[in-house]
Amino acid sequence: MTDLTDAGRAALTLILTADPDLMEIVLRSLLVSGAAVAAACAIGIPLGAALGALRFPGRAPLLVLVNAMMGLPPVVVGLALYLLLSRAGPLGPLGLLYTPAAMILAQTVLVVPIVAALTAQATADLAEEYADLFAALRMRPAARLTTLIHDGRFTLVTAALAGAGRALAEVGAVLIVGGNIDHATRVMTTAIALETSRGALSLALGLGIVLLLLSLIVNGALMALRGAARRHAHG
């Protein structure tokens, strides 16, 4: 019990004094996850809006696929990307394996289905509501999607935050393609796993506390946005 208490105090000290090693890992985590969420939104929002609002051949199977991919096992994604990015793989010459770029790619693959599925649901509901208006104005598909994305922006930000939560908590895929290299590809989740296995509980606890705080911030933002969306809808 004394060891745990001492580790907890040391962890708080690391946070309050902005320990360089801890801050480096936290900053890298935020940069990697932020870039992945931005890329996932750039792909997932247009894809989800098209799946939710438009009718075209193959739409139903694509919707099933996107929803199924929300439960992708991270280690399977990591393994698939490892095979693609390794020297013997088709993307080996790019030299991306064990770099932050590979970690961003892995998180993007995991986050895109979440953003796309939530966007599809939101735009499908709005498309039904606006169906008569779109028909009367004879709006083209691109204009419809632009309108739906704009009017559903609160829900879409919620989708982005849900993706951010998934990205920040990811460990399996980024460990496989990033390698958990100190001062290069080590992020909060992989560092926690490593430091715990080595018995360095102070740094592991410090990172765990920061990760929990970030999770609380993301969930708090989600609740606030949902409330704002309800007020906007009834306003």
C-alpha positions as CSV (number, residue, x, y, z in Angstrom):
1,M,0.0,0.0,0.0
2,T,2.9,2.3,0.8
3,D,4.4,1.7,-2.6
4,L,1.2,2.6,-4.3
5,T,0.9,5.8,-2.2
6,D,4.4,6.7,-3.1
7,A,3.9,6.0,-6.7
8,G,0.7,8.1,-6.7
9,R,2.5,11.1,-5.1
10,A,5.4,10.7,-7.6
11,A,2.9,10.7,-10.5
12,L,1.2,13.9,-9.3
13,T,4.6,15.5,-8.9
14,L,5.4,14.6,-12.5
15,I,2.2,16.2,-13.7
16,L,2.4,19.3,-11.5
17,T,6.1,19.9,-12.5
18,A,5.4,19.2,-16.2
19,D,8.0,16.5,-16.3
20,P,9.7,16.7,-19.8
21,D,9.4,13.0,-20.5
22,L,5.7,12.9,-19.6
23,M,4.9,16.1,-21.5
24,E,6.7,14.8,-24.6
25,I,4.6,11.6,-24.6
26,V,1.4,13.5,-24.0
27,L,2.1,16.0,-26.7
28,R,3.0,13.2,-29.2
29,S,-0.2,11.4,-28.3
30,L,-2.3,14.5,-28.9
31,L,-0.5,15.2,-32.3
32,V,-0.9,11.7,-33.5
33,S,-4.5,11.3,-32.4
34,G,-5.4,14.8,-33.6
35,A,-4.0,14.2,-37.1
36,A,-5.8,10.9,-37.3
37,V,-9.1,12.4,-36.3
38,A,-8.7,15.2,-38.8
39,A,-7.9,12.7,-41.6
40,A,-10.8,10.4,-40.5
41,C,-13.3,13.3,-40.6
42,A,-12.1,14.4,-44.0
43,I,-12.9,10.9,-45.2
44,G,-15.7,9.8,-43.0
45,I,-18.0,12.8,-43.0
46,P,-18.4,13.0,-46.8
47,L,-18.7,9.2,-47.0
48,G,-21.2,9.0,-44.2
49,A,-23.3,11.9,-45.6
50,A,-23.4,10.1,-49.0
51,L,-24.4,6.8,-47.4
52,G,-27.1,8.5,-45.3
53,A,-28.6,10.8,-47.8
54,L,-28.2,9.4,-51.2
55,R,-29.6,6.3,-52.9
56,F,-27.3,4.3,-55.2
57,P,-26.5,0.7,-56.1
58,G,-24.5,-1.0,-53.3
59,R,-25.5,1.4,-50.6
60,A,-26.9,-1.2,-48.3
61,P,-23.8,-3.4,-48.3
62,L,-21.6,-0.4,-47.8
63,L,-23.7,0.7,-44.8
64,V,-23.4,-2.8,-43.3
65,L,-19.6,-2.8,-43.9
66,V,-19.1,0.6,-42.3
67,N,-21.1,-0.4,-39.3
68,A,-19.3,-3.7,-39.0
69,M,-15.9,-1.9,-39.2
70,M,-16.7,0.1,-36.1
71,G,-15.8,-3.1,-34.2
72,L,-12.5,-3.7,-36.0
73,P,-10.0,-5.4,-33.7
74,P,-7.1,-2.9,-33.4
75,V,-4.5,-5.7,-33.4
76,V,-5.9,-7.0,-36.7
77,V,-5.6,-3.5,-38.2
78,G,-2.1,-3.2,-36.9
79,L,-1.1,-6.5,-38.4
80,A,-2.6,-5.7,-41.8
81,L,-0.8,-2.3,-41.9
82,Y,2.4,-3.9,-40.7
83,L,2.3,-6.3,-43.6
84,L,1.6,-3.4,-46.0
85,L,4.3,-1.1,-44.6
86,S,7.1,-3.7,-43.9
87,R,10.0,-3.9,-46.2
88,A,8.6,-6.9,-48.0
89,G,5.1,-5.2,-48.3
90,P,3.8,-3.1,-51.2
91,L,4.3,0.2,-49.3
92,G,7.6,-0.8,-47.8
93,P,9.7,1.6,-50.0
94,L,7.9,4.6,-48.3
95,G,9.6,3.8,-45.1
96,L,6.6,4.5,-42.9
97,L,6.9,1.6,-40.5
98,Y,7.8,2.6,-36.9
99,T,7.1,6.3,-37.5
100,P,4.3,8.6,-36.3
101,A,2.9,8.5,-39.8
102,A,2.2,4.8,-39.5
103,M,0.5,5.4,-36.2
104,I,-1.7,8.1,-37.7
105,L,-2.6,5.8,-40.5
106,A,-3.6,3.0,-38.1
107,Q,-5.7,5.3,-35.9
108,T,-7.3,6.8,-39.1
109,V,-8.4,3.3,-40.2
110,L,-10.0,2.7,-36.8
111,V,-11.7,6.1,-36.6
112,V,-13.1,6.5,-40.1
113,P,-15.9,3.8,-39.6
114,I,-17.0,5.6,-36.4
115,V,-17.3,9.0,-38.0
116,A,-18.9,7.6,-41.2
117,A,-21.5,5.5,-39.3
118,L,-22.5,8.4,-37.0
119,T,-22.6,10.8,-39.9
120,A,-24.7,8.4,-42.0
121,Q,-27.3,8.2,-39.2
122,A,-27.4,11.9,-38.7
123,T,-27.7,12.8,-42.3
124,A,-30.3,10.1,-43.0
125,D,-32.6,11.6,-40.3
126,L,-32.1,15.1,-41.7
127,A,-32.6,13.9,-45.3
128,E,-36.0,12.6,-44.4
129,E,-36.9,15.9,-42.8
130,Y,-35.7,17.9,-45.8
131,A,-37.0,15.6,-48.5
132,D,-39.8,17.8,-49.7
133,L,-37.7,20.9,-49.6
134,F,-34.9,19.2,-51.7
135,A,-37.5,18.0,-54.2
136,A,-39.1,21.4,-54.5
137,L,-35.8,23.1,-55.1
138,R,-34.5,20.3,-57.3
139,M,-31.2,20.4,-55.5
140,R,-28.3,18.3,-56.9
141,P,-26.7,15.6,-54.7
142,A,-23.7,17.7,-53.9
143,A,-25.8,20.6,-52.8
144,R,-27.9,18.3,-50.7
145,L,-24.9,16.9,-48.9
146,T,-23.4,20.3,-48.3
147,T,-26.7,21.5,-46.7
148,L,-27.1,18.3,-44.6
149,I,-23.5,18.5,-43.3
150,H,-23.9,22.2,-42.4
151,D,-27.2,21.7,-40.6
152,G,-26.0,18.6,-38.9
153,R,-22.7,20.2,-37.7
154,F,-23.4,19.7,-34.0
155,T,-23.9,16.0,-34.5
156,L,-20.9,15.7,-36.8
157,V,-18.6,17.4,-34.1
158,T,-20.0,14.8,-31.7
159,A,-18.9,12.1,-34.2
160,A,-15.4,13.6,-34.3
161,L,-15.2,13.7,-30.6
162,A,-16.3,10.0,-30.4
163,G,-13.5,9.3,-32.8
164,A,-11.0,11.2,-30.7
165,G,-11.9,9.1,-27.7
166,R,-11.2,5.9,-29.7
167,A,-7.9,7.3,-31.0
168,L,-6.6,8.4,-27.7
169,A,-7.4,5.1,-26.1
170,E,-5.8,3.0,-28.9
171,V,-2.9,0.8,-28.0
172,G,-2.8,-2.4,-30.1
173,A,-2.5,-1.1,-33.6
174,V,-0.1,1.8,-32.8
175,L,2.1,-0.5,-30.8
176,I,2.5,-2.9,-33.8
177,V,3.1,-0.2,-36.4
178,G,4.8,2.3,-34.2
179,G,7.1,0.1,-32.2
180,N,6.9,2.2,-29.0
181,I,10.3,3.8,-29.7
182,D,11.4,6.2,-27.0
183,H,11.5,9.9,-28.2
184,A,10.0,8.8,-31.5
185,T,6.8,6.8,-31.4
186,R,5.9,6.4,-27.7
187,V,2.4,7.6,-26.9
188,M,0.5,7.5,-23.6
189,T,-1.2,4.1,-24.0
190,T,2.0,2.3,-25.2
191,A,4.1,4.0,-22.5
192,I,1.6,3.0,-19.8
193,A,1.9,-0.6,-20.9
194,L,5.7,-0.5,-21.0
195,E,6.2,1.4,-17.8
196,T,3.8,-0.9,-15.9
197,S,5.6,-4.0,-17.1
198,R,8.9,-2.5,-16.0
199,G,7.5,-1.6,-12.6
200,A,7.9,2.2,-13.2
201,L,4.5,3.0,-11.7
202,S,5.0,6.7,-11.2
203,L,5.2,7.5,-14.9
204,A,2.6,5.0,-15.8
205,L,0.2,6.5,-13.2
206,G,1.0,10.0,-14.3
207,L,0.2,9.2,-17.9
208,G,-2.9,7.3,-16.8
209,I,-4.2,10.3,-14.9
210,V,-3.6,12.6,-17.9
211,L,-5.4,10.0,-20.1
212,L,-8.4,9.9,-17.8
213,L,-8.5,13.7,-17.7
214,L,-8.5,13.8,-21.5
215,S,-11.3,11.2,-21.6
216,L,-13.4,13.3,-19.1
217,I,-12.8,16.4,-21.3
218,V,-13.9,14.5,-24.4
219,N,-17.0,13.1,-22.8
220,G,-17.9,16.4,-21.2
221,A,-17.6,18.1,-24.6
222,L,-19.9,15.3,-26.1
223,M,-22.6,16.0,-23.5
224,A,-22.3,19.7,-24.0
225,L,-22.7,19.4,-27.8
226,R,-25.6,17.0,-27.5
227,G,-27.4,19.6,-25.3
228,A,-26.5,22.4,-27.8
229,A,-27.8,20.2,-30.6
230,R,-31.1,19.7,-28.8
231,R,-31.5,23.4,-28.1
232,H,-30.7,24.1,-31.7
233,A,-33.3,21.6,-33.0
234,H,-36.0,23.0,-30.8
235,G,-35.0,26.6,-31.3
